[in-house]
Each structure stands twice: as structure tokens, then as C-alpha cells.
Amino acid sequence: MNKELILWVVCGSGLVFSLWGALDFQKTQKTYFQTMITEKANLQRNVKDLKKDLLFIKTHQKELTFLTQKGWLFPHNRLIAIESLEELCHSLSEVSYTFDPENLKTFGENSTFKVTKIVFEVGALLDTDIYDFMDRLLENFPGILIPHELTLSRSAPVNEKNLFSLRKEETFSFMTGKLIFEWVSIKKQNHEE
């Protein structure tokens, strides 16, 4: 009888431990399954959001490119501005420019902009070259340029000596100008610095 009781106790204990292990395994698998379903739903939601964002970017590519070039999405610095100036001033015979120190202006709570005064002193054969430079500058310069002053004057009279120097293909400026702009560009946010 002693052996039978021990056998029943061992079998009963084995059965209880087996049931307990099976229930624990089921609970663990159920938890993993719920986690997997939640992660799958999150991934599907993220993929759907990414598809919407991609469609928006494709639809508004022209506007996004314009805003990026003008510095409204990413900040521009003076090195980029100088590179842009080097590309734009080829029609002029003389160009010099000065960047004043930048000032920070805040609009609203989160919008901070860098405002810099830029003074150009230019020389060209014709006044149309200066107007063309100004037009290309306003269109292609990174950030927003606000014109404040444009002064043109004749630098040399049209005479035989000056025309002869043009004939020899020497650079010559009949017109000089002073252009003053205010350059507005977005400031880097603190987490980007």
C-alpha cells in the first residue's frame, strides 16, 4: 500500500507540475502572440504614415525644393551664400560685398531668424548687367533677400580711349552700383547646434 500511495503521489505531483507548466507555457505564448499582434499593427500604421508622407513629398516636391533652397527648412550659412555669389556674379566686371554681423529676430515662440545686412559694390559695362545680377541674386540666393537700396551711377564717360580699351577686351565698367540687401535665414535650433 505504501508503494501505491507513493506512486499516486508522484503521478499526481507530476500531473500538477505538467498542468502548471502547460498553463505557464500557454500564458507566455499568449503574451508573445499579443505583443506580435500589437507590433504588427504598429508597423502597419507606420508604413501607412510613411506612404502618406512619401505621397505628400512627391506631390509637393517643387515647393519643398524651393523652401529648402531659400533656407526655410534647413539653415544656410555664409559659406553657402558666398558659393552662390561666386556663381552669380560672372556678368559683372567688378564685385565686392560685405556681410554685416548677423542679428537674431524672434517671431512667435519658436521662430528665430538670422538677419544680416549685405552691401554689394559692383561695376559693369552696362546697367542691364547690374539689373540682371540683381534679378538672379533675388531668385537664386539661399535664404530670403530683401532689397533696401539700389544706386547706379556712370563711372566713366563713353569716349574713344575707353572704347579702345574695350576693343582690346580689357574689363571696363561704365556703370557702378551699390546694392544693399537684408538677408533672412532660419536659425539652427538648439538641438541641431
C-alpha positions as CSV (number, residue, x, y, z in Angstrom):
1,M,0.0,0.0,0.0
2,N,2.9,2.2,0.7
3,K,4.2,1.8,-2.8
4,E,0.8,2.6,-4.3
5,L,0.5,5.7,-2.3
6,I,3.9,6.9,-3.3
7,L,3.2,6.1,-6.9
8,W,-0.1,8.1,-6.8
9,V,1.6,11.0,-5.1
10,V,4.4,11.0,-7.6
11,C,2.0,10.7,-10.6
12,G,-0.3,13.4,-9.1
13,S,2.6,15.7,-8.5
14,G,3.9,15.1,-12.0
15,L,0.4,15.8,-13.4
16,V,0.1,19.0,-11.3
17,F,3.5,20.2,-12.4
18,S,2.8,19.3,-16.0
19,L,-0.5,21.2,-15.9
20,W,1.2,24.1,-14.2
21,G,4.0,24.1,-16.9
22,A,1.4,23.8,-19.7
23,L,-0.6,26.8,-18.3
24,D,2.6,28.9,-17.9
25,F,3.6,28.0,-21.4
26,Q,0.2,29.0,-22.7
27,K,0.3,32.3,-20.8
28,T,3.8,33.0,-22.2
29,Q,2.8,32.2,-25.8
30,K,-0.4,34.3,-25.4
31,T,1.7,37.2,-24.2
32,Y,4.1,36.8,-27.2
33,F,1.2,36.5,-29.6
34,Q,-0.4,39.7,-28.2
35,T,3.0,41.5,-28.5
36,M,3.4,40.3,-32.0
37,I,-0.1,41.5,-33.0
38,T,0.5,44.9,-31.4
39,E,3.9,45.3,-33.1
40,K,2.4,44.2,-36.4
41,A,-0.4,46.8,-36.0
42,N,2.1,49.5,-35.1
43,L,4.3,48.6,-38.1
44,Q,1.3,48.7,-40.5
45,R,0.3,52.1,-39.1
46,N,3.9,53.3,-39.5
47,V,4.0,52.0,-43.1
48,K,0.7,53.7,-43.8
49,D,2.0,57.0,-42.4
50,L,5.2,56.7,-44.4
51,K,3.2,56.1,-47.6
52,K,1.2,59.3,-46.8
53,D,4.4,61.2,-46.2
54,L,6.0,59.9,-49.4
55,L,2.9,60.8,-51.4
56,F,3.0,64.3,-49.8
57,I,6.7,64.8,-50.7
58,K,6.1,63.6,-54.2
59,T,3.1,65.9,-54.7
60,H,4.8,68.9,-53.2
61,Q,8.4,68.3,-54.4
62,K,8.6,71.7,-56.2
63,E,7.5,73.6,-53.1
64,L,9.8,71.6,-50.8
65,T,12.8,72.2,-53.2
66,F,12.0,76.0,-53.2
67,L,11.7,76.1,-49.4
68,T,15.0,74.2,-49.0
69,Q,16.9,76.4,-51.4
70,K,15.6,79.5,-49.6
71,G,16.7,78.2,-46.2
72,W,13.3,77.8,-44.6
73,L,13.7,74.1,-43.9
74,F,17.5,73.9,-43.2
75,P,19.7,76.8,-42.1
76,H,22.1,78.4,-44.5
77,N,25.4,79.8,-43.6
78,R,27.7,82.4,-45.1
79,L,29.9,79.8,-46.9
80,I,26.9,78.6,-48.9
81,A,26.0,82.2,-49.6
82,I,29.5,83.0,-50.8
83,E,29.5,79.9,-53.1
84,S,26.2,81.1,-54.5
85,L,27.6,84.6,-55.1
86,E,30.6,83.3,-56.9
87,E,28.2,81.5,-59.4
88,L,26.0,84.6,-59.9
89,C,28.5,87.4,-60.4
90,H,30.1,86.4,-63.8
91,S,28.4,89.1,-65.8
92,L,29.9,91.9,-63.7
93,S,33.4,93.3,-64.2
94,E,33.8,94.3,-60.5
95,V,32.2,92.8,-57.4
96,S,32.8,93.4,-53.8
97,Y,30.5,92.5,-50.9
98,T,30.4,92.9,-47.2
99,F,28.4,90.9,-44.7
100,D,27.5,92.8,-41.5
101,P,27.2,90.8,-38.3
102,E,24.0,88.8,-38.1
103,N,21.2,89.8,-35.7
104,L,18.7,87.4,-34.3
105,K,15.0,88.2,-34.6
106,T,12.3,86.1,-33.0
107,F,8.8,85.8,-34.4
108,G,6.3,84.0,-32.2
109,E,7.6,81.4,-29.7
110,N,9.6,79.0,-31.8
111,S,10.6,81.0,-34.9
112,T,14.1,82.6,-34.7
113,F,15.7,84.1,-37.8
114,K,19.1,85.4,-38.7
115,V,19.1,88.8,-40.3
116,T,22.2,90.0,-42.0
117,K,22.8,93.2,-44.0
118,I,24.8,92.6,-47.2
119,V,26.3,95.5,-49.1
120,F,27.4,95.0,-52.7
121,E,29.6,97.3,-54.7
122,V,29.5,96.3,-58.4
123,G,30.8,97.5,-61.7
124,A,29.6,96.5,-65.2
125,L,29.7,97.5,-68.8
126,L,26.0,98.2,-68.9
127,D,23.3,98.9,-66.3
128,T,21.4,95.9,-67.6
129,D,24.2,93.7,-66.4
130,I,23.7,95.0,-62.8
131,Y,19.9,94.6,-63.1
132,D,20.4,91.0,-64.4
133,F,22.7,90.3,-61.4
134,M,20.2,91.7,-59.0
135,D,17.4,89.6,-60.6
136,R,19.5,86.4,-60.5
137,L,20.6,87.2,-56.9
138,L,17.0,87.6,-55.7
139,E,15.9,84.4,-57.4
140,N,18.9,82.0,-56.6
141,F,20.4,83.3,-53.3
142,P,19.9,80.9,-50.3
143,G,17.5,82.4,-47.9
144,I,15.3,85.5,-48.5
145,L,16.9,88.7,-49.7
146,I,15.0,91.9,-49.1
147,P,16.3,94.8,-51.3
148,H,16.8,98.1,-49.4
149,E,18.8,100.2,-51.7
150,L,20.0,100.3,-55.4
151,T,22.2,103.2,-56.5
152,L,23.6,103.3,-60.0
153,S,26.0,105.9,-61.4
154,R,28.1,106.3,-64.5
155,S,31.7,105.7,-63.6
156,A,33.4,106.7,-66.8
157,P,32.4,108.7,-69.9
158,V,32.0,107.0,-73.2
159,N,35.0,108.3,-75.2
160,E,37.5,107.0,-77.7
161,K,40.0,105.9,-75.1
162,N,37.5,103.8,-73.2
163,L,36.1,102.3,-76.3
164,F,39.6,101.4,-77.5
165,S,40.3,99.6,-74.2
166,L,37.0,97.6,-74.7
167,R,38.2,96.7,-78.2
168,K,41.3,95.2,-76.6
169,E,39.0,93.1,-74.5
170,E,40.1,94.7,-71.2
171,T,37.5,94.7,-68.5
172,F,35.9,98.0,-68.1
173,S,33.0,99.4,-66.1
174,F,30.9,102.3,-67.5
175,M,28.4,101.7,-64.6
176,T,28.9,101.2,-60.9
177,G,26.3,100.4,-58.4
178,K,25.7,100.0,-54.7
179,L,23.1,97.4,-53.7
180,I,22.1,96.9,-50.1
181,F,20.1,93.8,-49.1
182,E,18.8,92.3,-45.8
183,W,19.4,88.5,-45.8
184,V,16.9,86.5,-43.7
185,S,17.6,82.9,-43.0
186,I,16.3,80.4,-40.4
187,K,18.5,79.9,-37.3
188,K,19.6,76.4,-36.2
189,Q,17.5,75.1,-33.4
190,N,19.3,74.3,-30.1
191,H,19.2,70.6,-30.6
192,E,20.9,71.0,-34.1
193,E,23.9,73.1,-32.9
